[in-house]
Amino acid sequence: MKQLNRTLLAAMLLVIMIPAYTFGMHIMEGFLPFKWAVIWGLVFIPFFMLGLKELRKIFKDSPQHKVLIALVTAFVFVLSALKMPSVTGSSSHPTGIGLGAILFGPKVMAVIGTIVLLFQAMLMAHGGLTTLGANAFSMAVAGPFAAYGVFAIMKKCNINRGICVFAASAVGNLVTYAVTALQLGVAFPDPVGGIGTSIIKFLSLFLLTQIPIAIAEGILTNIAYDLILKNSPEEVGACETK
């Protein structure tokens, strides 16, 4: 666990210290029309409240998981800060949400993802406060629920654990961007084809960069999961039985 702590801390410092041009994380500050920024914020709030309740329960019943929660948060922060420009007003990047969803369930990730997005918006100028609801819904709600669902189904089918972790994290990444494409599509409908055409256009542009990123994220999540499993097998077992 100490070795994993040092690795993640070093990676975080590296990401923070390396200068990068900002293209926005998911959807950049001020890009969404006010109406849609408010709507996605309202849609996200109930999930955030459920996440807070679940997180309090974990801290009360299993205080030993606090370190693991911190590691999961650091993993999300590091991976989601590695970005490349994509569709105007947004960017492509890993999300890191699969690891936490597998270990603690999807509800907790609503809180962890929001904390990460807030820090990146305020400290690194990635994303923004006006688009926080939309970004958090896609990365901290839709992605984690998809990742958790894939992992749970594949695990019940007795599929190799490594394949389960890889598939869950990759699908969570792709679903995050599918929802982002939906958010952009409904906010900026195509003048001719309408919302449906706009969603397809955004989705096709995202997938060009996001498919290889999702594959890489699946591999990195597997590495992190294996490190945690080797250092704290009891904690991982306790998490997965819940």
C-alpha positions in Angstrom: 0.0 0.0 0.0 2.9 2.4 0.8 4.4 1.7 -2.6 1.1 2.4 -4.4 0.7 5.6 -2.3 4.1 6.8 -3.5 3.5 5.9 -7.1 0.2 7.8 -7.3 1.6 10.8 -5.4 4.5 11.0 -7.9 2.1 10.8 -10.8 -0.1 13.5 -9.4 2.8 15.9 -8.9 4.1 15.2 -12.4 0.7 16.0 -13.9 0.4 19.2 -11.9 3.9 20.5 -12.6 3.9 19.9 -16.4 2.4 22.9 -18.2 -0.3 22.2 -20.7 -2.6 24.2 -22.9 -6.2 24.1 -21.7 -8.9 22.9 -24.1 -11.5 22.2 -21.3 -12.3 18.9 -19.6 -15.4 17.3 -21.1 -17.3 20.6 -21.5 -15.4 23.8 -20.9 -16.5 26.8 -18.8 -19.4 28.8 -20.3 -19.8 26.5 -23.3 -23.2 25.1 -22.4 -26.3 27.4 -22.7 -27.5 28.5 -19.3 -30.7 26.4 -19.5 -28.8 23.2 -20.0 -26.1 24.0 -17.4 -28.9 24.4 -14.8 -30.8 21.3 -16.0 -27.8 19.0 -15.8 -26.9 20.5 -12.4 -30.4 19.6 -11.1 -30.3 16.1 -12.5 -26.9 15.5 -10.9 -27.8 16.7 -7.3 -29.8 13.6 -6.2 -26.9 11.3 -7.2 -24.5 13.5 -5.3 -26.7 13.3 -2.1 -26.9 9.5 -2.4 -23.1 9.4 -2.8 -22.6 11.4 0.4 -24.9 9.1 2.3 -23.0 6.0 1.0 -19.6 7.6 1.8 -20.7 8.4 5.3 -21.8 4.8 5.8 -18.5 3.5 4.5 -16.5 5.8 6.8 -18.7 4.8 9.8 -18.8 1.0 9.2 -15.3 0.5 7.7 -13.0 3.4 8.6 -10.0 1.4 7.4 -11.3 2.1 3.8 -10.4 5.8 4.1 -6.9 5.3 2.7 -8.3 3.3 -0.2 -10.9 6.0 -0.9 -8.1 8.5 -1.0 -6.1 6.3 -3.5 -9.2 5.9 -5.7 -9.6 9.7 -5.7 -6.0 10.2 -6.6 -6.3 7.7 -9.4 -9.3 9.5 -10.9 -7.5 12.9 -10.6 -4.3 11.7 -12.3 -5.9 9.8 -15.2 -8.6 12.5 -15.9 -6.0 15.2 -16.0 -4.2 13.5 -18.9 -6.1 15.1 -21.8 -6.0 15.9 -25.5 -8.1 18.3 -27.5 -11.2 16.8 -29.2 -14.5 18.4 -30.2 -14.6 22.2 -29.9 -15.3 23.1 -26.3 -14.3 19.7 -24.9 -11.4 17.2 -24.7 -10.6 13.5 -24.7 -9.0 11.8 -21.7 -9.1 8.7 -19.4 -11.5 9.0 -16.5 -10.2 6.6 -13.9 -13.8 6.1 -12.5 -13.9 2.3 -13.1 -11.5 1.4 -10.2 -13.6 3.2 -7.6 -16.9 1.9 -9.0 -15.6 -1.7 -8.9 -14.3 -1.4 -5.3 -17.0 0.8 -3.7 -20.0 0.9 -6.0 -21.1 3.7 -8.4 -22.8 5.9 -5.8 -19.6 6.9 -4.0 -18.1 8.0 -7.3 -20.6 10.8 -7.6 -18.8 12.5 -4.7 -15.3 11.5 -5.7 -15.8 12.6 -9.3 -17.2 15.9 -8.2 -14.3 16.6 -5.9 -11.8 15.8 -8.7 -13.7 18.0 -11.2 -13.9 20.9 -8.7 -10.1 20.8 -8.0 -9.3 20.6 -11.7 -11.7 23.5 -12.6 -10.2 25.7 -9.8 -6.6 24.8 -9.9 -5.9 23.7 -13.5 -8.6 25.5 -15.5 -10.0 22.2 -16.8 -13.7 22.2 -17.3 -15.6 24.8 -15.2 -18.1 25.6 -12.5 -21.0 26.4 -14.8 -20.6 23.0 -16.6 -19.9 21.1 -13.4 -23.3 19.5 -13.3 -23.1 18.2 -16.8 -19.5 17.0 -16.5 -20.1 15.4 -13.1 -23.2 13.6 -14.4 -21.3 12.1 -17.4 -18.1 11.2 -15.5 -19.2 10.7 -11.9 -22.7 9.1 -12.5 -23.2 7.6 -15.9 -19.7 6.2 -16.3 -19.5 4.6 -12.8 -22.9 3.0 -13.1 -22.0 1.5 -16.4 -18.6 0.3 -15.2 -20.2 -1.3 -12.0 -22.9 -3.0 -14.1 -20.4 -4.5 -16.5 -18.2 -5.7 -13.7 -21.1 -7.2 -11.7 -22.5 -9.1 -14.7 -19.2 -10.4 -15.9 -18.2 -11.5 -12.4 -21.5 -13.5 -12.0 -20.6 -15.2 -15.3 -17.3 -16.3 -13.7 -15.2 -14.4 -16.3 -11.5 -13.9 -15.5 -11.2 -11.0 -12.9 -8.6 -9.1 -15.1 -11.0 -9.2 -18.1 -13.8 -8.0 -15.9 -11.8 -5.0 -14.6 -10.5 -4.1 -18.1 -14.0 -4.3 -19.6 -15.7 -2.4 -16.8 -13.2 0.5 -16.9 -13.2 0.7 -20.7 -17.0 0.7 -20.9 -17.2 3.3 -18.1 -14.9 5.6 -20.1 -16.9 5.2 -23.4 -20.3 5.6 -21.6 -19.0 8.9 -20.1 -18.3 10.2 -23.5 -21.5 8.9 -25.0 -23.4 10.9 -22.4 -21.2 13.9 -23.1 -22.1 13.6 -26.8 -25.8 13.5 -25.8 -25.4 16.6 -23.6 -23.7 18.5 -26.5 -26.2 17.2 -29.0 -29.3 18.3 -27.2 -27.7 21.7 -26.4 -26.6 22.3 -30.0 -29.0 20.5 -32.4 -27.9 20.2 -36.1 -29.7 22.9 -38.2 -30.8 20.2 -40.7 -31.0 16.9 -38.9 -31.8 18.1 -35.4 -30.8 16.6 -32.1 -30.3 13.0 -33.3 -27.9 14.0 -36.1 -26.0 16.3 -33.7 -25.5 13.5 -31.2 -24.3 11.1 -33.8 -21.8 13.7 -35.1 -20.4 14.4 -31.6 -20.3 10.7 -30.8 -18.4 9.8 -34.0 -15.8 12.6 -33.4 -15.3 11.5 -29.7 -14.9 7.8 -30.6 -11.9 8.5 -32.9 -9.8 9.4 -29.9 -11.7 7.8 -27.1 -11.6 4.1 -28.1 -7.8 3.8 -27.8 -7.9 5.9 -24.6 -10.5 3.5 -23.2 -8.3 0.6 -24.0 -5.3 2.2 -22.3 -7.5 3.1 -19.3 -8.6 -0.6 -19.0 -4.9 -1.7 -18.9 -3.9 1.0 -16.3 -6.9 0.2 -14.1 -5.9 -3.5 -14.2 -2.4 -2.5 -13.0 -3.7 -0.3 -10.2 -6.3 -3.0 -9.2 -3.6 -5.7 -9.0 -1.3 -3.5 -6.9 -4.1 -2.8 -4.4 -5.0 -6.5 -4.4 -1.4 -7.5 -3.7 -1.0 -4.9 -0.9 -4.4 -5.1 0.7 -6.3 -8.3 -0.3 -8.5 -8.2 2.7 -9.7 -4.7 1.9 -10.5 -5.5 -1.7 -12.3 -8.7 -0.6 -14.4 -6.7 1.9 -15.3 -4.1 -0.7 -16.3 -6.6 -3.4 -18.5 -8.6 -1.1 -20.7 -5.5 -0.3 
